[in-house]
């Protein structure tokens, strides 16, 4: 795996534009900071949000505000509340987010979560 050096970088999220992404229902808004091999996002889900796809990508997901359900394609689901975090590597599960009410997340993903076994 290639490694990259990232200098000390502060992020003013108020200056990072929001991208709108429609879900199966509801909407998510992403603020993205991209480095080589690393993506850091603040993601907000609207009330009634259901992701429009099953994701196989690895993430570190930390719930900053609210509560949401991470559904796994194997019929398991986990309720993530404010202050909780989950971690999964690429290709280790198919998952999607469902939010009854507004949610705000910090999501980190990148090359360090690849399963190159």
Secondary structure, DSSP 8 states (H G I E B T S, - for coil): ------------GGGS--EEEE-SBSEEEEEEEEETTEEEEEEEE-TTEE-SS-B---EEEEEEESEEEEEETTS-EEEEETT-EEEE-TTS--EEEEESS-EEEEEEEEGGG----
